[in-house]
Amino acid sequence: MRDSRQARLILGTLLAAALVILTVDHRAGESSPLEPLRAAGSWVFGTAEQAGATVFGPVTGFVEALAGAPAAQESIARLRRENARLRADLAAGKVDTMRSAELKRMLGLASLGGYKVVPANVIARRGQPGFEEAVELDAGTDDGVRADMTVINGDGLVGRVVHASPRTSSVVLLSDPASAAGARLEQGREIGVVHGVGEHGRLLRFQLLDATAPVLRGSRLVSFGSHRGAPYVPGVPIGVVERVEPASGELTRTAYARPYADMTALDVVGVVVQPPARDPRDAVLPRREGTR
């Protein structure tokens, strides 16, 4: 009992002293005799606070980073998806632009030659029984495509249809070793036969029926045409002669021509469903450089 009363007495005395000190310090302001003690206390506690912030600051930041990590990862993933979509849209736009340009060129060639065509896209490159170089188109009998129809693109002769189903058709390229098409030299009546030699259409072999007829490097070839335009219509550009074999007393003369159509990069083509009313002759050949 005595200890409890004594403790209360001491506590009351300390509280009264603290109250007096606070009152004197407040009224004295900056001239307070307790200013050095207050400054010392501020330095001690301020230093402790700075030390605590230095020690625990990185830990707090790490904890906050962990807490926000899922949201950050989700945001990064979303941005990556948006970037991928934008890249895909950009690529698709470029492809559409290129196809539009190819379609325009092909329709322009068909218009010059008087060919009625069905536009189609090359959807696969695959071999056919008996042929090495062939492609598949996304147009078939439902579109008016039949076997033995000529296939062109914006540059020239591509090949002929060998099979057609309702929605697709198979085309043997002019570059196939089994292909043969009648051809004619530009500005002349000399005719011959163009054969594919494989090698993905890098060159075509042209056998001129008259071994004495002149043929020079740079001479241009157009299709001679088949009976009733099947399988080849007349006047389609074929290629440019790059090499002429020396005459050796044979009945025919051989030259090699680079085809206008790039057989390794076919996309938009046209199937000629109706031949021209008359042979366009050289009207469809591209203009030579330096001419108007």
C-alpha positions as CSV (number, residue, x, y, z in Angstrom):
1,M,0.0,0.0,0.0
2,R,2.8,2.4,0.9
3,D,4.7,1.6,-2.3
4,S,1.6,2.3,-4.4
5,R,1.0,5.6,-2.6
6,Q,4.6,6.6,-3.0
7,A,4.6,5.8,-6.7
8,R,1.5,7.9,-7.3
9,L,3.1,10.7,-5.4
10,I,6.3,10.5,-7.6
11,L,4.2,10.3,-10.8
12,G,2.1,13.3,-9.8
13,T,5.3,15.3,-9.0
14,L,6.8,14.4,-12.4
15,L,3.7,15.4,-14.3
16,A,3.5,18.7,-12.5
17,A,7.1,19.4,-13.3
18,A,6.6,18.5,-17.0
19,L,3.6,20.8,-17.2
20,V,5.6,23.7,-15.6
21,I,8.5,23.1,-18.0
22,L,6.2,23.0,-21.1
23,T,4.5,26.2,-20.0
24,V,7.8,28.1,-19.4
25,D,9.2,26.8,-22.8
26,H,6.1,27.8,-24.7
27,R,6.0,31.4,-23.2
28,A,9.8,31.9,-23.6
29,G,9.8,30.9,-27.3
30,E,13.2,31.0,-29.0
31,S,14.8,32.6,-25.8
32,S,13.8,29.6,-23.8
33,P,16.5,28.2,-21.5
34,L,15.4,24.7,-22.7
35,E,16.3,25.5,-26.4
36,P,19.6,23.5,-26.3
37,L,17.9,20.5,-24.9
38,R,15.1,20.7,-27.5
39,A,17.6,21.0,-30.3
40,A,19.5,18.0,-29.0
41,G,16.3,15.9,-28.9
42,S,15.4,16.9,-32.4
43,W,18.8,15.9,-33.7
44,V,18.6,12.5,-31.9
45,F,15.2,11.7,-33.1
46,G,15.7,13.1,-36.7
47,T,18.9,11.1,-37.1
48,A,17.0,8.0,-36.0
49,E,14.2,8.7,-38.5
50,Q,16.6,9.2,-41.4
51,A,18.4,6.0,-40.5
52,G,15.2,4.1,-40.4
53,A,14.2,5.4,-43.8
54,T,17.6,4.4,-45.2
55,V,17.3,0.9,-43.8
56,F,13.6,0.2,-44.4
57,G,13.1,2.3,-47.6
58,P,14.4,-0.3,-50.1
59,V,12.5,-3.0,-48.2
60,T,9.3,-1.0,-48.5
61,G,9.9,-0.3,-52.2
62,F,10.6,-4.0,-52.8
63,V,7.3,-5.0,-51.0
64,E,5.4,-2.4,-53.0
65,A,7.0,-3.7,-56.2
66,L,6.0,-7.3,-55.3
67,A,2.5,-6.1,-54.7
68,G,2.3,-4.4,-58.1
69,A,4.1,-7.0,-60.1
70,P,1.0,-8.9,-61.3
71,A,-0.6,-5.7,-62.6
72,A,2.7,-4.6,-64.3
73,Q,3.1,-8.0,-66.0
74,E,-0.5,-7.9,-67.2
75,S,0.1,-4.4,-68.6
76,I,3.2,-5.5,-70.4
77,A,1.4,-8.5,-71.8
78,R,-1.4,-6.3,-73.0
79,L,1.1,-3.9,-74.7
80,R,2.8,-6.9,-76.4
81,R,-0.5,-8.2,-77.7
82,E,-1.4,-4.7,-79.1
83,N,2.0,-4.4,-80.7
84,A,1.6,-7.8,-82.3
85,R,-1.8,-7.0,-83.6
86,L,-0.6,-3.7,-85.0
87,R,2.3,-5.4,-86.8
88,A,-0.1,-8.0,-88.2
89,D,-2.5,-5.3,-89.4
90,L,0.4,-3.4,-91.0
91,A,1.6,-6.5,-92.8
92,A,-1.9,-7.3,-93.9
93,G,-2.2,-3.8,-95.3
94,K,1.0,-4.1,-97.2
95,V,-0.1,-7.5,-98.6
96,D,-3.5,-6.1,-99.6
97,T,-1.7,-3.1,-101.3
98,M,0.6,-5.4,-103.2
99,R,-2.2,-7.7,-104.3
100,S,-4.3,-4.7,-105.4
101,A,-1.4,-3.5,-107.5
102,E,-0.9,-6.9,-109.0
103,L,-4.6,-7.3,-109.8
104,K,-4.6,-3.9,-111.5
105,R,-1.6,-4.8,-113.7
106,M,-3.2,-8.2,-114.6
107,L,-6.5,-6.6,-115.5
108,G,-4.6,-4.0,-117.6
109,L,-2.8,-6.7,-119.5
110,A,-6.1,-8.5,-120.1
111,S,-7.7,-5.3,-121.3
112,L,-5.0,-4.7,-123.8
113,G,-5.2,-8.2,-125.2
114,G,-9.0,-8.4,-125.2
115,Y,-9.0,-11.3,-122.8
116,K,-11.9,-12.0,-120.5
117,V,-10.5,-13.2,-117.2
118,V,-11.5,-14.6,-113.8
119,P,-9.1,-13.2,-111.2
120,A,-7.7,-15.8,-108.7
121,N,-5.1,-16.1,-106.0
122,V,-2.4,-18.8,-105.9
123,I,-3.0,-20.6,-102.7
124,A,-0.5,-23.5,-102.9
125,R,2.4,-24.7,-104.9
126,R,2.2,-28.5,-105.4
127,G,3.1,-31.1,-108.0
128,Q,0.5,-32.9,-110.2
129,P,0.8,-36.4,-111.6
130,G,3.2,-36.2,-114.5
131,F,4.2,-32.6,-113.8
132,E,6.9,-31.0,-111.6
133,E,5.9,-27.4,-111.4
134,A,2.2,-26.6,-110.7
135,V,0.1,-24.3,-108.5
136,E,-3.4,-24.4,-107.1
137,L,-5.8,-21.5,-107.4
138,D,-8.8,-20.4,-105.3
139,A,-11.1,-20.3,-108.4
140,G,-12.9,-23.3,-110.0
141,T,-15.8,-24.4,-112.1
142,D,-18.2,-22.4,-110.0
143,D,-16.3,-19.3,-111.3
144,G,-16.3,-20.5,-114.9
145,V,-12.8,-22.1,-114.9
146,R,-12.3,-25.2,-117.0
147,A,-9.4,-27.4,-118.0
148,D,-7.2,-26.2,-120.9
149,M,-7.6,-22.5,-120.1
150,T,-4.8,-20.0,-120.3
151,V,-3.4,-18.5,-117.0
152,I,-1.7,-15.1,-117.0
153,N,-0.6,-12.5,-114.5
154,G,0.4,-8.8,-114.9
155,D,3.7,-9.7,-116.6
156,G,2.7,-12.4,-119.1
157,L,2.0,-16.1,-119.6
158,V,2.0,-18.3,-116.5
159,G,0.6,-21.7,-117.7
160,R,-2.6,-23.6,-118.3
161,V,-5.3,-25.2,-116.2
162,V,-5.1,-29.0,-116.2
163,H,-7.9,-29.7,-113.6
164,A,-10.8,-27.8,-112.1
165,S,-13.0,-28.6,-109.2
166,P,-16.0,-26.4,-108.0
167,R,-13.8,-24.0,-105.9
168,T,-10.2,-24.7,-106.9
169,S,-8.2,-25.5,-110.0
170,S,-4.7,-26.8,-110.8
171,V,-2.3,-25.0,-113.1
172,V,0.8,-26.4,-114.7
173,L,3.4,-23.7,-115.1
174,L,5.0,-22.9,-118.4
175,S,8.3,-23.6,-116.8
176,D,7.4,-27.3,-116.3
177,P,9.5,-29.6,-118.4
178,A,6.3,-31.2,-119.8
179,S,4.9,-27.9,-120.9
180,A,5.0,-26.7,-124.5
181,A,3.4,-23.6,-126.0
182,G,3.4,-22.2,-129.5
183,A,5.4,-18.9,-129.6
184,R,6.2,-16.2,-132.2
185,L,9.0,-13.7,-132.5
186,E,8.0,-10.1,-132.1
187,Q,7.4,-8.1,-135.3
188,G,7.7,-11.2,-137.5
189,R,6.0,-14.4,-138.5
190,E,8.7,-16.8,-137.4
191,I,7.2,-19.3,-135.0
192,G,8.4,-22.0,-132.8
193,V,7.7,-23.9,-129.6
194,V,8.6,-22.9,-126.0
195,H,9.4,-25.7,-123.6
196,G,9.9,-25.5,-119.9
197,V,13.2,-26.6,-118.5
198,G,12.4,-26.7,-114.8
199,E,14.8,-24.7,-112.6
200,H,11.8,-22.9,-111.2
201,G,11.3,-21.0,-114.4
202,R,14.6,-19.2,-114.6
203,L,14.8,-19.9,-118.4
204,L,12.5,-21.3,-121.2
205,R,13.8,-23.2,-124.3
206,F,12.6,-21.8,-127.6
207,Q,12.9,-24.0,-130.7
208,L,12.5,-22.0,-133.8
209,L,11.0,-24.1,-136.6
210,D,13.1,-22.3,-139.3
211,A,16.7,-22.9,-138.6
212,T,17.7,-20.0,-140.9
213,A,15.4,-17.4,-139.3
214,P,17.3,-14.7,-137.5
215,V,16.9,-14.6,-133.7
216,L,19.0,-12.3,-131.5
217,R,19.6,-11.7,-127.9
218,G,16.9,-9.3,-126.7
219,S,14.2,-10.7,-129.1
220,R,10.9,-10.9,-127.5
221,L,8.4,-13.8,-127.6
222,V,4.6,-13.8,-127.5
223,S,2.2,-16.8,-127.5
224,F,1.2,-17.9,-131.0
225,G,-2.1,-19.3,-129.8
226,S,-3.9,-22.6,-130.0
227,H,-6.9,-23.7,-131.9
228,R,-9.9,-21.8,-130.5
229,G,-7.6,-20.4,-127.8
230,A,-7.2,-23.7,-125.8
231,P,-5.0,-24.2,-124.0
232,Y,-3.2,-21.0,-125.0
233,V,-4.6,-17.7,-126.3
234,P,-2.5,-15.6,-128.7
235,G,-0.6,-12.4,-128.0
236,V,0.4,-13.0,-124.4
237,P,4.0,-11.9,-123.6
238,I,6.2,-14.9,-122.9
239,G,9.8,-13.7,-122.4
240,V,13.0,-12.2,-123.7
241,V,15.8,-14.2,-125.5
242,E,19.0,-14.2,-123.5
243,R,21.1,-16.8,-125.3
244,V,21.1,-18.3,-128.8
245,E,22.6,-21.7,-129.5
246,P,25.0,-21.7,-132.6
247,A,23.4,-23.2,-135.7
248,S,24.8,-26.7,-136.3
249,G,22.9,-27.8,-139.4
250,E,19.9,-29.0,-137.5
251,L,16.3,-28.5,-138.8
252,T,15.5,-26.2,-135.8
253,R,17.3,-23.5,-134.0
254,T,17.4,-23.2,-130.2
255,A,17.4,-20.2,-128.0
256,Y,16.8,-19.6,-124.3
257,A,14.5,-16.9,-123.0
258,R,13.9,-15.4,-119.6
259,P,10.1,-15.4,-118.9
260,Y,8.3,-12.2,-118.1
261,A,6.3,-13.9,-115.3
262,D,8.3,-14.8,-112.2
263,M,7.3,-18.4,-111.6
264,T,8.7,-18.4,-108.1
265,A,6.6,-15.4,-106.8
266,L,3.1,-16.0,-108.2
267,D,0.2,-14.5,-106.3
268,V,-2.6,-12.8,-108.2
269,V,-3.3,-14.4,-111.6
270,G,-6.1,-14.4,-114.2
271,V,-7.7,-17.4,-115.9
272,V,-8.7,-16.5,-119.5
273,V,-12.3,-17.8,-119.8
274,Q,-12.8,-16.2,-123.2
275,P,-10.2,-15.6,-125.9
276,P,-9.9,-12.4,-127.8
277,A,-12.0,-11.7,-130.9
278,R,-8.7,-11.3,-132.8
279,D,-5.0,-11.8,-132.3
280,P,-3.6,-8.8,-130.5
281,R,-0.2,-9.5,-132.0
282,D,2.4,-7.4,-130.2
283,A,0.0,-4.9,-128.6
284,V,0.4,-6.5,-125.1
285,L,4.2,-6.5,-125.0
286,P,5.6,-4.1,-122.5
287,R,7.2,-0.9,-123.8
288,R,10.9,-1.0,-124.4
289,E,13.0,1.3,-122.2
290,G,13.5,4.7,-123.9
291,T,10.3,4.5,-125.9
292,R,7.1,6.4,-125.4
